[in-house]
Amino acid sequence: MKEDCTLFFKAISDDTRVKIMDILKEGSMSVTEICTYFEMKQPSISHHLGILKVAGIIHGKKYGKEIQYSLNEKYVCKCCDSFISRFKK
């Protein structure tokens, strides 16, 4: 779990990625839909989505030519809980 938490916290150290997580808590979306919340081009958002996906924070499911991204809420909670428990007495 140590490596998972490290990757998790590196991924959420960027404001854009945290905002993407916040957007995806409302439901799954395509990269095109996510882009409407930012003043960035699609390749930049795709880069951030890739980092979140590698960290296990989001899932991507392909439908035809489009990928729908969703927040992996269980993993986010698990990693945060694990991190907090390390510092409890």
NORKA-V253683 format. One record per pair of residues at least 12 apart in sequence whose ideal C-beta (glycine too) atoms are under 10 Angstrom apart, sorted by the first residue. I is the first residue (numbers start at 1). J is the second residue. Records with the same first field share a line. If there is no record, write none. Layout:
I = J / J
This chain:
1 = 78 / 79 / 82 / 83 / 86
2 = 82 / 83 / 86
4 = 55 / 56 / 75 / 78 / 79 / 82 / 83
5 = 55 / 78 / 79 / 80 / 82 / 83 / 86
6 = 55 / 79 / 83
7 = 51 / 54 / 55 / 56 / 57 / 79
8 = 52 / 55 / 56 / 57 / 75 / 76 / 78 / 79 / 80 / 82 / 83
9 = 55 / 79 / 80 / 83
10 = 51 / 54 / 55
11 = 48 / 51 / 52 / 53 / 54 / 55 / 56 / 57 / 58
12 = 51 / 52 / 55 / 57 / 76 / 79 / 80
14 = 48 / 51 / 52
16 = 37 / 38 / 40 / 44 / 45 / 47 / 48 / 51 / 52
17 = 47 / 48 / 49 / 51 / 52 / 55 / 57 / 58
18 = 48 / 52
19 = 34 / 37 / 38 / 48
20 = 34 / 37 / 38 / 45 / 48 / 49 / 51 / 52 / 57 / 58 / 69 / 71
21 = 52 / 57 / 58 / 71 / 72 / 73 / 76
22 = 37 / 71
23 = 36 / 37 / 38 / 69 / 71
24 = 49 / 52 / 57 / 58 / 59 / 68 / 69 / 70 / 71 / 72 / 73
25 = 70 / 71 / 73 / 76
26 = 71
27 = 68 / 70 / 71
28 = 58 / 59 / 60 / 61 / 63 / 67 / 68 / 69 / 70 / 71
29 = 67 / 68 / 69 / 70
30 = 60 / 63 / 65 / 66 / 67 / 68 / 69
31 = 43 / 45 / 46 / 48 / 49 / 60 / 66 / 67 / 68 / 69
32 = 45 / 66
33 = 66 / 68 / 69
34 = 46 / 48 / 49 / 69
45 = 69
46 = 67
49 = 67 / 69
52 = 69 / 71 / 72
53 = 67 / 69 / 72
55 = 72 / 75 / 76 / 79
56 = 72 / 74 / 75 / 76 / 78 / 79
57 = 71 / 72 / 73 / 75 / 76 / 79
58 = 70 / 71 / 72 / 75 / 76
59 = 71 / 72 / 75
